[in-house]
Amino acid sequence: MEQLDPGRLSAAQLAAMRRSLTSGRGALTRRSLLRASGIGALTLGGLSALTSCGIPPARRESGAAAASADHSDREKVLNFSNWTEYMDTSEDEKSRPTLEEFGKRTGIEVKYSEDINDNVEFFGKIRPQLAAGQDTGRDLIVVTDWLAARIIRLGWAQKLDPSHLPHAYANLSPQFRSPDWDPGRSYSYPWTGISTVIAYNSKATEGRKVDSVTQLLDDPSLKGRVGFLTEMRDSVGMTLLDQGKDPANFTTADFDGAIGRLQKGVDTKQIRRFTGNDYTADLDKGDLAACLAWAGDVIQLQAGNPDIKYAVPAAGYITSSDNLLVPAQARHKANAEKLIDYYYELPVAARLAAFISYVCPVDGVKDELAKIDPALAENTLIVPDKAMTAKSHAFRSLSSEEETAYEEKFTRLIGA
């Protein structure tokens, strides 16, 4: 099992964290992405919390947290921490309809907190209690896949009871069923999926479609107007796919080949720049003709600019997820499992998906979503069809050594 030693984070890993939190995926709000510029900045204190010494290693020999006393039968309460704007709200923003319905149905009072602005900062909050074997005060949390993987490896997540999750087990989309960091979803269920695709401004491309990484890197008409992402897994993962490599099963030589391919794009000035979520303004104006983009951004941009188009490359696309976990020593595990299962009921999943506009991980939700908004139900960025699902690929988990080495190479590439 992984032993957490924050004192050994490399300069490249720290640089990657800063990129993610100030302009990358970690900086995004979960619905209105165009308003994300002020969210998720990592303070010096927050970063130092991760890099300081004194964090005890996990004491367990497996990924499972030791069973803790569950008070769900006697305490009808659930403490749920989530990202900002990642839950449906009423038009006056004074209530959260699906959560209120859950409370009325079960008698469980959900104490809902939007206290996650980025993964690293949030982990800094809960780490001391988890390391000490104490209750974090949270029964359910939502974290991105790489952090979910780390929490599980450290033995700081409770194993879920399948008998409490009939809807979740039956309705989980196949593309999210078995990540390499949690095979069979023993400890986690996805809240939403995050897709990386190609976006382009059709006015800037004079009507030409842009639908491959090869085109991004080689089309002379796009020279100097191409963007890639400062998130290593997205830019390298999409390049690996374009080169016929599997992001879930690649070697260091494969990784180096992708870096070399991108380096050529930098050297020839085909690539204008590597960006975080700030690419949205440049794409909207046409300063970037085409770029790698997150699907949530595309949906938001299209609402205000009909020239914004997207393409899923024939080679495939990178997908990741934000995931529900029950922390070690949480007091209300069974209550948390009831809520997880509730959000995998088709009508409830549809209401959530209609509001947040991210990939819905619930299979069979399309008909229910169509009752709310037929256009959303047909949007494959929210409800992937079979063809799109078949093209989705996850970037494999990295060892600590690999992450250090790969981030150093990527940092040199993008000049960060």
Solvent accessible surface area in square Angstrom, and as a share of the most:
residue,aa,sasa,rsa
1,M,87,0.39
2,E,33,0.15
3,Q,98,0.44
4,L,14,0.07
5,D,65,0.34
6,P,9,0.05
7,G,44,0.42
8,R,196,0.72
9,L,33,0.17
10,S,19,0.12
11,A,85,0.66
12,A,8,0.06
13,Q,12,0.05
14,L,31,0.15
15,A,22,0.17
16,A,17,0.13
17,M,30,0.13
18,R,112,0.41
19,R,26,0.10
20,S,25,0.16
21,L,3,0.01
22,T,77,0.45
23,S,30,0.19
24,G,0,0.00
25,R,29,0.11
26,G,3,0.03
27,A,2,0.02
28,L,3,0.01
29,T,2,0.01
30,R,3,0.01
31,R,87,0.32
32,S,19,0.12
33,L,3,0.01
34,L,90,0.45
35,R,151,0.55
36,A,1,0.01
37,S,109,0.71
38,G,71,0.68
39,I,46,0.23
40,G,6,0.06
41,A,68,0.53
42,L,25,0.13
43,T,82,0.47
44,L,148,0.74
45,G,49,0.47
46,G,16,0.15
47,L,10,0.05
48,S,53,0.34
49,A,31,0.24
50,L,11,0.05
51,T,40,0.24
52,S,52,0.34
53,C,113,0.68
54,G,72,0.69
55,I,16,0.08
56,P,50,0.32
57,P,72,0.46
58,A,8,0.06
59,R,166,0.61
60,R,53,0.19
61,E,163,0.73
62,S,63,0.41
63,G,21,0.20
64,A,31,0.24
65,A,11,0.09
66,A,53,0.41
67,A,107,0.83
68,S,29,0.19
69,A,73,0.57
70,D,59,0.30
71,H,36,0.16
72,S,5,0.03
73,D,125,0.65
74,R,174,0.63
75,E,55,0.25
76,K,91,0.39
77,V,24,0.14
78,L,0,0.00
79,N,39,0.20
80,F,2,0.01
81,S,2,0.02
82,N,0,0.00
83,W,3,0.01
84,T,27,0.16
85,E,51,0.23
86,Y,0,0.00
87,M,1,0.00
88,D,9,0.04
89,T,38,0.22
90,S,29,0.19
91,E,183,0.82
92,D,92,0.48
93,E,138,0.62
94,K,174,0.74
95,S,32,0.21
96,R,77,0.28
97,P,43,0.27
98,T,0,0.00
99,L,13,0.07
100,E,86,0.38
101,E,59,0.27
102,F,2,0.01
103,G,20,0.19
104,K,172,0.73
105,R,133,0.48
106,T,42,0.25
107,G,51,0.49
108,I,2,0.01
109,E,105,0.47
110,V,29,0.17
111,K,104,0.44
112,Y,30,0.11
113,S,48,0.31
114,E,66,0.30
115,D,39,0.20
116,I,0,0.00
117,N,54,0.28
118,D,0,0.00
119,N,9,0.05
120,V,4,0.02
121,E,48,0.22
122,F,1,0.01
123,F,7,0.03
124,G,14,0.13
125,K,91,0.39
126,I,0,0.00
127,R,28,0.10
128,P,64,0.40
129,Q,54,0.24
130,L,5,0.03
131,A,3,0.03
132,A,50,0.38
133,G,32,0.31
134,Q,101,0.45
135,D,55,0.28
136,T,11,0.06
137,G,44,0.42
138,R,42,0.15
139,D,3,0.01
140,L,0,0.00
141,I,1,0.01
142,V,0,0.00
143,V,0,0.00
144,T,4,0.02
145,D,27,0.14
146,W,95,0.33
147,L,1,0.01
148,A,0,0.00
149,A,3,0.03
150,R,38,0.14
151,I,1,0.01
152,I,10,0.05
153,R,78,0.28
154,L,0,0.00
155,G,0,0.00
156,W,4,0.01
157,A,0,0.00
158,Q,10,0.04
159,K,114,0.48
160,L,9,0.05
161,D,48,0.25
162,P,98,0.61
163,S,87,0.56
164,H,77,0.34
165,L,3,0.01
166,P,78,0.49
167,H,75,0.33
168,A,0,0.00
169,Y,140,0.53
170,A,71,0.55
171,N,28,0.15
172,L,3,0.02
173,S,13,0.08
174,P,88,0.55
175,Q,40,0.18
176,F,10,0.04
177,R,79,0.29
178,S,76,0.49
179,P,23,0.15
180,D,86,0.44
181,W,36,0.13
182,D,3,0.02
183,P,90,0.57
184,G,54,0.52
185,R,11,0.04
186,S,36,0.23
187,Y,29,0.11
188,S,0,0.00
189,Y,10,0.04
190,P,1,0.00
191,W,8,0.03
192,T,3,0.02
193,G,0,0.00
194,I,4,0.02
195,S,2,0.01
196,T,0,0.00
197,V,0,0.00
198,I,0,0.00
199,A,0,0.00
200,Y,16,0.06
201,N,6,0.03
202,S,20,0.13
203,K,157,0.67
204,A,19,0.15
205,T,0,0.00
206,E,141,0.63
207,G,60,0.58
208,R,94,0.34
209,K,117,0.50
210,V,1,0.00
211,D,57,0.29
212,S,29,0.18
213,V,2,0.01
214,T,59,0.35
215,Q,40,0.18
216,L,0,0.00
217,L,9,0.05
218,D,72,0.37
219,D,29,0.15
220,P,113,0.71
221,S,45,0.29
222,L,1,0.01
223,K,114,0.48
224,G,24,0.23
225,R,67,0.25
226,V,0,0.00
227,G,1,0.01
228,F,1,0.00
229,L,1,0.00
230,T,16,0.09
231,E,32,0.14
232,M,5,0.02
233,R,65,0.24
234,D,1,0.01
235,S,0,0.00
236,V,0,0.00
237,G,0,0.00
238,M,2,0.01
239,T,0,0.00
240,L,0,0.00
241,L,10,0.05
242,D,37,0.19
243,Q,67,0.30
244,G,69,0.67
245,K,85,0.36
246,D,62,0.32
247,P,0,0.00
248,A,52,0.40
249,N,118,0.61
250,F,9,0.04
251,T,79,0.46
252,T,65,0.38
253,A,76,0.59
254,D,25,0.13
255,F,0,0.00
256,D,59,0.30
257,G,35,0.34
258,A,0,0.00
259,I,23,0.12
260,G,40,0.39
261,R,50,0.18
262,L,0,0.00
263,Q,63,0.28
264,K,121,0.51
265,G,2,0.02
266,V,48,0.28
267,D,97,0.50
268,T,63,0.36
269,K,144,0.61
270,Q,9,0.04
271,I,12,0.06
272,R,120,0.44
273,R,84,0.31
274,F,29,0.12
275,T,3,0.02
276,G,2,0.02
277,N,15,0.07
278,D,66,0.34
279,Y,1,0.00
280,T,14,0.08
281,A,58,0.45
282,D,21,0.11
283,L,0,0.00
284,D,59,0.31
285,K,141,0.60
286,G,17,0.16
287,D,57,0.29
288,L,0,0.00
289,A,0,0.00
290,A,0,0.00
291,C,1,0.01
292,L,1,0.00
293,A,0,0.00
294,W,1,0.00
295,A,5,0.04
296,G,5,0.05
297,D,0,0.00
298,V,0,0.00
299,I,23,0.12
300,Q,44,0.20
301,L,8,0.04
302,Q,61,0.27
303,A,94,0.73
304,G,72,0.69
305,N,20,0.11
306,P,111,0.70
307,D,45,0.23
308,I,2,0.01
309,K,81,0.34
310,Y,61,0.23
311,A,6,0.04
312,V,31,0.18
313,P,4,0.03
314,A,94,0.73
315,A,45,0.35
316,G,1,0.01
317,Y,0,0.00
318,I,4,0.02
319,T,11,0.06
320,S,15,0.09
321,S,5,0.03
322,D,0,0.00
323,N,0,0.00
324,L,1,0.00
325,L,1,0.00
326,V,0,0.00
327,P,2,0.01
328,A,3,0.02
329,Q,46,0.20
330,A,1,0.01
331,R,90,0.33
332,H,6,0.03
333,K,34,0.14
334,A,20,0.16
335,N,1,0.00
336,A,0,0.00
337,E,0,0.00
338,K,90,0.38
339,L,0,0.00
340,I,0,0.00
341,D,12,0.06
342,Y,5,0.02
343,Y,6,0.02
344,Y,3,0.01
345,E,28,0.13
346,L,55,0.27
347,P,69,0.44
348,V,4,0.02
349,A,3,0.02
350,A,1,0.01
351,R,80,0.29
352,L,10,0.05
353,A,4,0.03
354,A,22,0.17
355,F,42,0.18
356,I,2,0.01
357,S,13,0.09
358,Y,11,0.04
359,V,2,0.01
360,C,12,0.07
361,P,6,0.04
362,V,7,0.04
363,D,75,0.39
364,G,48,0.47
365,V,1,0.00
366,K,83,0.35
367,D,108,0.56
368,E,40,0.18
369,L,0,0.00
370,A,38,0.30
371,K,153,0.65
372,I,85,0.43
373,D,50,0.26
374,P,93,0.58
375,A,74,0.57
376,L,32,0.16
377,A,2,0.02
378,E,115,0.52
379,N,34,0.17
380,T,33,0.19
381,L,1,0.00
382,I,0,0.00
383,V,23,0.13
384,P,23,0.14
385,D,70,0.36
386,K,184,0.78
387,A,67,0.52
388,M,10,0.04
389,T,33,0.19
390,A,82,0.64
391,K,64,0.27
392,S,21,0.14
393,H,53,0.24
394,A,53,0.41
395,F,25,0.10
396,R,42,0.15
397,S,40,0.26
398,L,15,0.07
399,S,52,0.34
400,S,56,0.36
401,E,130,0.58
402,E,44,0.20
403,E,42,0.19
404,T,37,0.21
405,A,38,0.30
406,Y,3,0.01
407,E,7,0.03
408,E,70,0.31
409,K,47,0.20
410,F,0,0.00
411,T,19,0.11
412,R,169,0.62
413,L,9,0.05
414,I,30,0.15
415,G,68,0.65
416,A,71,0.55
